[in-house]
């Protein structure tokens, strides 16, 4: 481990901004991300939030499927299609988070 002397002002700068390093005995300022890197990060965050919404909808749909099972009602095709579309979103590595989630079908009769 290398130790260097720094001023209080340098210390305050380092603790208020992440990414500072020591190289060849000197403080090295963090490299600022490019506009493309920032855009990619924001897109990844938006996609992750969209996937989380799809996962929550998929989890909630389990209740409907259980109600069908408990009442001996065949799972309607619309529900199978809905759940398949949600699984596709959850499993995708990227996509368009501005699109609406698949529309939840009406509850099956008899459940």
N, CA, C and O atoms as a GROMACS GRO file, in nm:
protein
  444
    1UNK      N    1   0.084  -0.117   0.000
    1UNK     CA    2   0.000   0.000   0.000
    1UNK      C    3   0.089   0.124   0.000
    1UNK      O    4   0.187   0.132   0.074
    2UNK      N    5   0.054   0.219  -0.084
    2UNK     CA    6   0.130   0.343  -0.095
    2UNK      C    7   0.060   0.452  -0.016
    2UNK      O    8  -0.062   0.467  -0.021
    3UNK      N    9   0.140   0.528   0.056
    3UNK     CA   10   0.089   0.641   0.132
    3UNK      C   11   0.149   0.768   0.074
    3UNK      O   12   0.270   0.775   0.050
    4UNK      N   13   0.065   0.870   0.052
    4UNK     CA   14   0.115   0.999   0.005
    4UNK      C   15   0.057   1.107   0.093
    4UNK      O   16  -0.048   1.090   0.155
    5UNK      N   17   0.126   1.218   0.098
    5UNK     CA   18   0.074   1.333   0.173
    5UNK      C   19  -0.014   1.416   0.083
    5UNK      O   20   0.020   1.444  -0.032
    6UNK      N   21  -0.131   1.455   0.137
    6UNK     CA   22  -0.222   1.542   0.064
    6UNK      C   23  -0.272   1.650   0.159
    6UNK      O   24  -0.266   1.635   0.281
    7UNK      N   25  -0.320   1.758   0.101
    7UNK     CA   26  -0.374   1.867   0.182
    7UNK      C   27  -0.516   1.834   0.226
    7UNK      O   28  -0.578   1.740   0.175
    8UNK      N   29  -0.565   1.912   0.321
    8UNK     CA   30  -0.703   1.893   0.365
    8UNK      C   31  -0.800   1.918   0.250
    8UNK      O   32  -0.901   1.848   0.237
    9UNK      N   33  -0.770   2.016   0.166
    9UNK     CA   34  -0.856   2.046   0.051
    9UNK      C   35  -0.859   1.927  -0.046
    9UNK      O   36  -0.964   1.892  -0.098
   10UNK      N   37  -0.743   1.865  -0.068
   10UNK     CA   38  -0.739   1.747  -0.155
   10UNK      C   39  -0.819   1.632  -0.093
   10UNK      O   40  -0.891   1.561  -0.162
   11UNK      N   41  -0.805   1.616   0.038
   11UNK     CA   42  -0.880   1.511   0.108
   11UNK      C   43  -1.030   1.532   0.092
   11UNK      O   44  -1.103   1.438   0.061
   12UNK      N   45  -1.075   1.655   0.113
   12UNK     CA   46  -1.217   1.686   0.100
   12UNK      C   47  -1.267   1.660  -0.043
   12UNK      O   48  -1.377   1.609  -0.063
   13UNK      N   49  -1.185   1.695  -0.141
   13UNK     CA   50  -1.221   1.670  -0.280
   13UNK      C   51  -1.234   1.520  -0.306
   13UNK      O   52  -1.328   1.476  -0.372
   14UNK      N   53  -1.139   1.444  -0.255
   14UNK     CA   54  -1.138   1.299  -0.278
   14UNK      C   55  -1.257   1.229  -0.213
   14UNK      O   56  -1.314   1.137  -0.271
   15UNK      N   57  -1.295   1.273  -0.093
   15UNK     CA   58  -1.406   1.205  -0.025
   15UNK      C   59  -1.542   1.251  -0.076
   15UNK      O   60  -1.643   1.185  -0.052
   16UNK      N   61  -1.546   1.364  -0.144
   16UNK     CA   62  -1.675   1.412  -0.196
   16UNK      C   63  -1.700   1.367  -0.340
   16UNK      O   64  -1.811   1.382  -0.391
   17UNK      N   65  -1.598   1.313  -0.404
   17UNK     CA   66  -1.612   1.264  -0.542
   17UNK      C   67  -1.546   1.128  -0.553
   17UNK      O   68  -1.427   1.114  -0.523
   18UNK      N   69  -1.621   1.028  -0.594
   18UNK     CA   70  -1.566   0.894  -0.607
   18UNK      C   71  -1.474   0.882  -0.727
   18UNK      O   72  -1.485   0.958  -0.823
   19UNK      N   73  -1.383   0.786  -0.720
   19UNK     CA   74  -1.302   0.753  -0.836
   19UNK      C   75  -1.158   0.802  -0.832
   19UNK      O   76  -1.080   0.768  -0.921
   20UNK      N   77  -1.122   0.880  -0.733
   20UNK     CA   78  -0.983   0.927  -0.724
   20UNK      C   79  -0.893   0.808  -0.698
   20UNK      O   80  -0.929   0.716  -0.624
   21UNK      N   81  -0.773   0.811  -0.758
   21UNK     CA   82  -0.674   0.706  -0.737
   21UNK      C   83  -0.538   0.769  -0.716
   21UNK      O   84  -0.519   0.890  -0.735
   22UNK      N   85  -0.443   0.686  -0.676
   22UNK     CA   86  -0.304   0.729  -0.662
   22UNK      C   87  -0.223   0.653  -0.766
   22UNK      O   88  -0.227   0.530  -0.770
   23UNK      N   89  -0.150   0.726  -0.848
   23UNK     CA   90  -0.067   0.664  -0.949
   23UNK      C   91   0.068   0.735  -0.951
   23UNK      O   92   0.076   0.858  -0.962
   24UNK      N   93   0.172   0.657  -0.940
   24UNK     CA   94   0.309   0.712  -0.939
   24UNK      C   95   0.326   0.819  -0.833
   24UNK      O   96   0.395   0.919  -0.854
   25UNK      N   97   0.264   0.798  -0.718
   25UNK     CA   98   0.280   0.889  -0.606
   25UNK      C   99   0.201   1.018  -0.615
   25UNK      O  100   0.227   1.111  -0.539
   26UNK      N  101   0.104   1.025  -0.706
   26UNK     CA  102   0.025   1.148  -0.721
   26UNK      C  103  -0.123   1.112  -0.731
   26UNK      O  104  -0.160   1.004  -0.777
   27UNK      N  105  -0.206   1.205  -0.686
   27UNK     CA  106  -0.352   1.187  -0.700
   27UNK      C  107  -0.390   1.198  -0.846
   27UNK      O  108  -0.341   1.285  -0.919
   28UNK      N  109  -0.478   1.110  -0.888
   28UNK     CA  110  -0.526   1.112  -1.026
   28UNK      C  111  -0.677   1.129  -1.022
   28UNK      O  112  -0.749   1.052  -0.960
   29UNK      N  113  -0.722   1.233  -1.090
   29UNK     CA  114  -0.865   1.265  -1.096
   29UNK      C  115  -0.941   1.156  -1.170
   29UNK      O  116  -0.890   1.098  -1.266
   30UNK      N  117  -1.064   1.128  -1.126
   30UNK     CA  118  -1.142   1.026  -1.196
   30UNK      C  119  -1.174   1.070  -1.339
   30UNK      O  120  -1.195   1.188  -1.367
   31UNK      N  121  -1.179   0.973  -1.428
   31UNK     CA  122  -1.214   1.000  -1.568
   31UNK      C  123  -1.365   1.014  -1.575
   31UNK      O  124  -1.439   0.927  -1.529
   32UNK      N  125  -1.410   1.122  -1.632
   32UNK     CA  126  -1.554   1.146  -1.646
   32UNK      C  127  -1.609   1.061  -1.760
   32UNK      O  128  -1.546   1.052  -1.865
   33UNK      N  129  -1.724   0.999  -1.740
   33UNK     CA  130  -1.781   0.916  -1.847
   33UNK      C  131  -1.822   1.002  -1.966
   33UNK      O  132  -1.858   1.119  -1.950
   34UNK      N  133  -1.816   0.943  -2.084
   34UNK     CA  134  -1.858   1.013  -2.205
   34UNK      C  135  -2.011   1.022  -2.207
   34UNK      O  136  -2.080   0.955  -2.130
   35UNK      N  137  -2.061   1.105  -2.295
   35UNK     CA  138  -2.206   1.119  -2.310
   35UNK      C  139  -2.268   0.984  -2.349
   35UNK      O  140  -2.377   0.950  -2.303
   36UNK      N  141  -2.198   0.908  -2.433
   36UNK     CA  142  -2.249   0.776  -2.473
   36UNK      C  143  -2.253   0.681  -2.355
   36UNK      O  144  -2.347   0.603  -2.341
   37UNK      N  145  -2.151   0.687  -2.269
   37UNK     CA  146  -2.149   0.601  -2.150
   37UNK      C  147  -2.262   0.637  -2.054
   37UNK      O  148  -2.326   0.549  -1.998
   38UNK      N  149  -2.285   0.766  -2.036
   38UNK     CA  150  -2.394   0.810  -1.949
   38UNK      C  151  -2.528   0.766  -2.006
   38UNK      O  152  -2.615   0.718  -1.932
   39UNK      N  153  -2.545   0.782  -2.136
   39UNK     CA  154  -2.670   0.740  -2.201
   39UNK      C  155  -2.691   0.590  -2.186
   39UNK      O  156  -2.803   0.544  -2.162
   40UNK      N  157  -2.584   0.513  -2.202
   40UNK     CA  158  -2.594   0.367  -2.188
   40UNK      C  159  -2.630   0.329  -2.045
   40UNK      O  160  -2.710   0.238  -2.023
   41UNK      N  161  -2.573   0.398  -1.947
   41UNK     CA  162  -2.606   0.372  -1.806
   41UNK      C  163  -2.753   0.404  -1.780
   41UNK      O  164  -2.822   0.326  -1.715
   42UNK      N  165  -2.799   0.516  -1.829
   42UNK     CA  166  -2.938   0.555  -1.808
   42UNK      C  167  -3.033   0.457  -1.875
   42UNK      O  168  -3.138   0.423  -1.819
   43UNK      N  169  -2.997   0.410  -1.994
   43UNK     CA  170  -3.080   0.312  -2.064
   43UNK      C  171  -3.084   0.181  -1.986
   43UNK      O  172  -3.189   0.118  -1.975
   44UNK      N  173  -2.971   0.141  -1.931
   44UNK     CA  174  -2.966   0.017  -1.852
   44UNK      C  175  -3.051   0.029  -1.726
   44UNK      O  176  -3.119  -0.066  -1.688
   45UNK      N  177  -3.048   0.143  -1.662
   45UNK     CA  178  -3.128   0.166  -1.542
   45UNK      C  179  -3.277   0.162  -1.577
   45UNK      O  180  -3.357   0.101  -1.506
   46UNK      N  181  -3.315   0.229  -1.687
   46UNK     CA  182  -3.455   0.230  -1.729
   46UNK      C  183  -3.501   0.089  -1.765
   46UNK      O  184  -3.613   0.050  -1.731
   47UNK      N  185  -3.416   0.013  -1.833
   47UNK     CA  186  -3.453  -0.124  -1.870
   47UNK      C  187  -3.469  -0.211  -1.746
   47UNK      O  188  -3.563  -0.290  -1.737
   48UNK      N  189  -3.380  -0.196  -1.650
   48UNK     CA  190  -3.389  -0.275  -1.526
   48UNK      C  191  -3.519  -0.244  -1.452
   48UNK      O  192  -3.582  -0.334  -1.397
   49UNK      N  193  -3.559  -0.118  -1.449
   49UNK     CA  194  -3.684  -0.080  -1.383
   49UNK      C  195  -3.804  -0.139  -1.458
   49UNK      O  196  -3.899  -0.186  -1.396
   50UNK      N  197  -3.799  -0.136  -1.590
   50UNK     CA  198  -3.906  -0.195  -1.672
   50UNK      C  199  -3.916  -0.345  -1.648
   50UNK      O  200  -4.025  -0.400  -1.634
   51UNK      N  201  -3.800  -0.411  -1.643
   51UNK     CA  202  -3.799  -0.555  -1.615
   51UNK      C  203  -3.854  -0.584  -1.476
   51UNK      O  204  -3.925  -0.683  -1.457
   52UNK      N  205  -3.822  -0.501  -1.379
   52UNK     CA  206  -3.873  -0.521  -1.243
   52UNK      C  207  -4.026  -0.510  -1.242
   52UNK      O  208  -4.093  -0.584  -1.171
   53UNK      N  209  -4.080  -0.418  -1.320
   53UNK     CA  210  -4.226  -0.404  -1.330
   53UNK      C  211  -4.286  -0.529  -1.394
   53UNK      O  212  -4.390  -0.578  -1.350
   54UNK      N  213  -4.221  -0.580  -1.498
   54UNK     CA  214  -4.269  -0.702  -1.564
   54UNK      C  215  -4.262  -0.820  -1.469
   54UNK      O  216  -4.352  -0.904  -1.466
   55UNK      N  217  -4.155  -0.828  -1.391
   55UNK     CA  218  -4.139  -0.938  -1.294
   55UNK      C  219  -4.249  -0.930  -1.188
   55UNK      O  220  -4.306  -1.032  -1.150
   56UNK      N  221  -4.279  -0.810  -1.141
   56UNK     CA  222  -4.385  -0.793  -1.041
   56UNK      C  223  -4.520  -0.835  -1.098
   56UNK      O  224  -4.599  -0.899  -1.030
   57UNK      N  225  -4.546  -0.800  -1.224
   57UNK     CA  226  -4.672  -0.840  -1.289
   57UNK      C  227  -4.677  -0.991  -1.306
   57UNK      O  228  -4.782  -1.053  -1.287
   58UNK      N  229  -4.563  -1.051  -1.343
   58UNK     CA  230  -4.558  -1.196  -1.358
   58UNK      C  231  -4.583  -1.265  -1.224
   58UNK      O  232  -4.658  -1.362  -1.216
   59UNK      N  233  -4.519  -1.216  -1.120
   59UNK     CA  234  -4.540  -1.272  -0.986
   59UNK      C  235  -4.686  -1.260  -0.943
   59UNK      O  236  -4.742  -1.354  -0.887
   60UNK      N  237  -4.746  -1.145  -0.969
   60UNK     CA  238  -4.886  -1.124  -0.932
   60UNK      C  239  -4.978  -1.217  -1.012
   60UNK      O  240  -5.082  -1.259  -0.962
   61UNK      N  241  -4.940  -1.249  -1.135
   61UNK     CA  242  -5.024  -1.337  -1.217
   61UNK      C  243  -5.025  -1.480  -1.165
   61UNK      O  244  -5.114  -1.558  -1.200
   62UNK      N  245  -4.926  -1.516  -1.084
   62UNK     CA  246  -4.925  -1.650  -1.024
   62UNK      C  247  -5.053  -1.676  -0.945
   62UNK      O  248  -5.103  -1.788  -0.942
   63UNK      N  249  -5.105  -1.573  -0.881
   63UNK     CA  250  -5.228  -1.588  -0.802
   63UNK      C  251  -5.344  -1.632  -0.891
   63UNK      O  252  -5.422  -1.719  -0.854
   64UNK      N  253  -5.354  -1.572  -1.008
   64UNK     CA  254  -5.462  -1.609  -1.100
   64UNK      C  255  -5.446  -1.753  -1.146
   64UNK      O  256  -5.543  -1.828  -1.153
   65UNK      N  257  -5.323  -1.792  -1.177
   65UNK     CA  258  -5.298  -1.929  -1.222
   65UNK      C  259  -5.330  -2.028  -1.110
   65UNK      O  260  -5.387  -2.134  -1.136
   66UNK      N  261  -5.296  -1.994  -0.988
   66UNK     CA  262  -5.329  -2.081  -0.873
   66UNK      C  263  -5.480  -2.091  -0.855
   66UNK      O  264  -5.533  -2.198  -0.824
   67UNK      N  265  -5.550  -1.979  -0.873
   67UNK     CA  266  -5.696  -1.983  -0.860
   67UNK      C  267  -5.758  -2.072  -0.968
   67UNK      O  268  -5.855  -2.142  -0.942
   68UNK      N  269  -5.701  -2.068  -1.088
   68UNK     CA  270  -5.749  -2.157  -1.194
   68UNK      C  271  -5.727  -2.302  -1.152
   68UNK      O  272  -5.818  -2.384  -1.162
   69UNK      N  273  -5.608  -2.333  -1.104
   69UNK     CA  274  -5.574  -2.469  -1.063
   69UNK      C  275  -5.667  -2.517  -0.951
   69UNK      O  276  -5.721  -2.627  -0.957
   70UNK      N  277  -5.684  -2.432  -0.850
   70UNK     CA  278  -5.766  -2.472  -0.735
   70UNK      C  279  -5.912  -2.492  -0.772
   70UNK      O  280  -5.981  -2.570  -0.706
   71UNK      N  281  -5.959  -2.424  -0.875
   71UNK     CA  282  -6.099  -2.435  -0.915
   71UNK      C  283  -6.118  -2.522  -1.039
   71UNK      O  284  -6.224  -2.523  -1.100
   72UNK      N  285  -6.013  -2.597  -1.075
   72UNK     CA  286  -6.017  -2.687  -1.191
   72UNK      C  287  -6.060  -2.615  -1.319
   72UNK      O  288  -6.138  -2.668  -1.399
   73UNK      N  289  -6.008  -2.493  -1.335
   73UNK     CA  290  -6.036  -2.414  -1.455
   73UNK      C  291  -5.909  -2.415  -1.539
   73UNK      O  292  -5.801  -2.384  -1.490
   74UNK      N  293  -5.923  -2.451  -1.665
   74UNK     CA  294  -5.807  -2.452  -1.755
   74UNK      C  295  -5.753  -2.308  -1.767
   74UNK      O  296  -5.830  -2.213  -1.773
   75UNK      N  297  -5.622  -2.296  -1.771
   75UNK     CA  298  -5.562  -2.163  -1.787
   75UNK      C  299  -5.599  -2.110  -1.925
   75UNK      O  300  -5.565  -2.172  -2.026
   76UNK      N  301  -5.667  -1.997  -1.931
   76UNK     CA  302  -5.706  -1.941  -2.060
   76UNK      C  303  -5.583  -1.906  -2.145
   76UNK      O  304  -5.479  -1.866  -2.092
   77UNK      N  305  -5.595  -1.919  -2.274
   77UNK     CA  306  -5.485  -1.890  -2.367
   77UNK      C  307  -5.435  -1.746  -2.350
   77UNK      O  308  -5.315  -1.719  -2.361
   78UNK      N  309  -5.528  -1.654  -2.323
   78UNK     CA  310  -5.488  -1.514  -2.306
   78UNK      C  311  -5.392  -1.498  -2.187
   78UNK      O  312  -5.299  -1.418  -2.192
   79UNK      N  313  -5.416  -1.575  -2.082
   79UNK     CA  314  -5.327  -1.569  -1.965
   79UNK      C  315  -5.192  -1.634  -1.995
   79UNK      O  316  -5.088  -1.584  -1.951
   80UNK      N  317  -5.193  -1.742  -2.069
   80UNK     CA  318  -5.066  -1.807  -2.108
   80UNK      C  319  -4.984  -1.712  -2.195
   80UNK      O  320  -4.863  -1.701  -2.177
   81UNK      N  321  -5.050  -1.644  -2.288
   81UNK     CA  322  -4.982  -1.549  -2.376
   81UNK      C  323  -4.928  -1.431  -2.296
   81UNK      O  324  -4.815  -1.387  -2.318
   82UNK      N  325  -5.008  -1.381  -2.205
   82UNK     CA  326  -4.968  -1.269  -2.118
   82UNK      C  327  -4.843  -1.304  -2.038
   82UNK      O  328  -4.748  -1.227  -2.034
   83UNK      N  329  -4.845  -1.420  -1.975
   83UNK     CA  330  -4.732  -1.462  -1.892
   83UNK      C  331  -4.607  -1.488  -1.978
   83UNK      O  332  -4.495  -1.460  -1.935
   84UNK      N  333  -4.626  -1.541  -2.098
   84UNK     CA  334  -4.513  -1.565  -2.188
   84UNK      C  335  -4.448  -1.432  -2.228
   84UNK      O  336  -4.326  -1.421  -2.233
   85UNK      N  337  -4.530  -1.331  -2.256
   85UNK     CA  338  -4.479  -1.198  -2.292
   85UNK      C  339  -4.402  -1.136  -2.175
   85UNK      O  340  -4.297  -1.074  -2.195
   86UNK      N  341  -4.455  -1.150  -2.054
   86UNK     CA  342  -4.385  -1.098  -1.936
   86UNK      C  343  -4.253  -1.170  -1.915
   86UNK      O  344  -4.152  -1.106  -1.883
   87UNK      N  345  -4.250  -1.301  -1.933
   87UNK     CA  346  -4.126  -1.377  -1.918
   87UNK      C  347  -4.022  -1.334  -2.021
   87UNK      O  348  -3.902  -1.328  -1.992
   88UNK      N  349  -4.067  -1.302  -2.142
   88UNK     CA  350  -3.975  -1.256  -2.247
   88UNK      C  351  -3.908  -1.125  -2.207
   88UNK      O  352  -3.790  -1.105  -2.231
   89UNK      N  353  -3.985  -1.036  -2.145
   89UNK     CA  354  -3.929  -0.909  -2.099
   89UNK      C  355  -3.829  -0.934  -1.987
   89UNK      O  356  -3.718  -0.880  -1.988
   90UNK      N  357  -3.869  -1.015  -1.890
   90UNK     CA  358  -3.782  -1.043  -1.775
   90UNK      C  359  -3.651  -1.106  -1.820
   90UNK      O  360  -3.546  -1.078  -1.763
   91UNK      N  361  -3.656  -1.192  -1.921
   91UNK     CA  362  -3.537  -1.264  -1.966
   91UNK      C  363  -3.452  -1.191  -2.069
   91UNK      O  364  -3.342  -1.236  -2.100
   92UNK      N  365  -3.500  -1.081  -2.122
   92UNK     CA  366  -3.427  -1.009  -2.227
   92UNK      C  367  -3.310  -0.930  -2.169
   92UNK      O  368  -3.316  -0.883  -2.055
   93UNK      N  369  -3.206  -0.916  -2.247
   93UNK     CA  370  -3.090  -0.840  -2.202
   93UNK      C  371  -3.108  -0.690  -2.224
   93UNK      O  372  -3.044  -0.609  -2.156
   94UNK      N  373  -3.194  -0.652  -2.317
   94UNK     CA  374  -3.221  -0.511  -2.341
   94UNK      C  375  -3.353  -0.500  -2.416
   94UNK      O  376  -3.410  -0.600  -2.461
   95UNK      N  377  -3.400  -0.378  -2.428
   95UNK     CA  378  -3.525  -0.354  -2.499
   95UNK      C  379  -3.570  -0.212  -2.481
   95UNK      O  380  -3.494  -0.126  -2.436
   96UNK      N  381  -3.693  -0.186  -2.517
   96UNK     CA  382  -3.750  -0.052  -2.511
   96UNK      C  383  -3.834  -0.036  -2.384
   96UNK      O  384  -3.947  -0.085  -2.378
   97UNK      N  385  -3.779   0.034  -2.284
   97UNK     CA  386  -3.854   0.049  -2.159
   97UNK      C  387  -3.967   0.151  -2.166
   97UNK      O  388  -4.038   0.171  -2.068
   98UNK      N  389  -3.984   0.214  -2.281
   98UNK     CA  390  -4.093   0.312  -2.292
   98UNK      C  391  -4.223   0.247  -2.339
   98UNK      O  392  -4.329   0.308  -2.334
   99UNK      N  393  -4.214   0.122  -2.384
   99UNK     CA  394  -4.336   0.054  -2.429
   99UNK      C  395  -4.420   0.013  -2.308
   99UNK      O  396  -4.367  -0.008  -2.199
  100UNK      N  397  -4.547   0.002  -2.328
  100UNK     CA  398  -4.636  -0.042  -2.220
  100UNK      C  399  -4.615  -0.191  -2.196
  100UNK      O  400  -4.584  -0.267  -2.288
  101UNK      N  401  -4.632  -0.231  -2.072
  101UNK     CA  402  -4.629  -0.374  -2.041
  101UNK      C  403  -4.748  -0.441  -2.109
  101UNK      O  404  -4.847  -0.374  -2.139
  102UNK      N  405  -4.740  -0.571  -2.133
  102UNK     CA  406  -4.855  -0.640  -2.192
  102UNK      C  407  -4.980  -0.618  -2.108
  102UNK      O  408  -4.974  -0.607  -1.986
  103UNK      N  409  -5.093  -0.612  -2.176
  103UNK     CA  410  -5.221  -0.588  -2.110
  103UNK      C  411  -5.265  -0.714  -2.036
  103UNK      O  412  -5.267  -0.824  -2.092
  104UNK      N  413  -5.299  -0.697  -1.909
  104UNK     CA  414  -5.345  -0.810  -1.829
  104UNK      C  415  -5.485  -0.849  -1.876
  104UNK      O  416  -5.573  -0.763  -1.886
  105UNK      N  417  -5.507  -0.978  -1.904
  105UNK     CA  418  -5.639  -1.023  -1.947
  105UNK      C  419  -5.740  -1.017  -1.833
  105UNK      O  420  -5.705  -0.999  -1.717
  106UNK      N  421  -5.866  -1.032  -1.870
  106UNK     CA  422  -5.972  -1.039  -1.770
  106UNK      C  423  -5.953  -1.166  -1.688
  106UNK      O  424  -5.898  -1.265  -1.736
  107UNK      N  425  -5.998  -1.161  -1.563
  107UNK     CA  426  -5.986  -1.279  -1.477
  107UNK      C  427  -6.071  -1.392  -1.534
  107UNK      O  428  -6.182  -1.369  -1.581
  108UNK      N  429  -6.018  -1.512  -1.529
  108UNK     CA  430  -6.093  -1.626  -1.582
  108UNK      C  431  -6.223  -1.649  -1.504
  108UNK      O  432  -6.226  -1.637  -1.381
  109UNK      N  433  -6.327  -1.682  -1.576
  109UNK     CA  434  -6.455  -1.714  -1.511
  109UNK      C  435  -6.439  -1.837  -1.423
  109UNK      O  436  -6.369  -1.932  -1.459
  110UNK      N  437  -6.503  -1.834  -1.310
  110UNK     CA  438  -6.499  -1.948  -1.220
  110UNK      C  439  -6.383  -1.948  -1.124
  110UNK      O  440  -6.361  -2.046  -1.052
  111UNK      N  441  -6.308  -1.839  -1.122
  111UNK     CA  442  -6.195  -1.832  -1.030
  111UNK      C  443  -6.220  -1.721  -0.930
  111UNK      O  444  -6.137  -1.697  -0.842
   0.00000   0.00000   0.00000
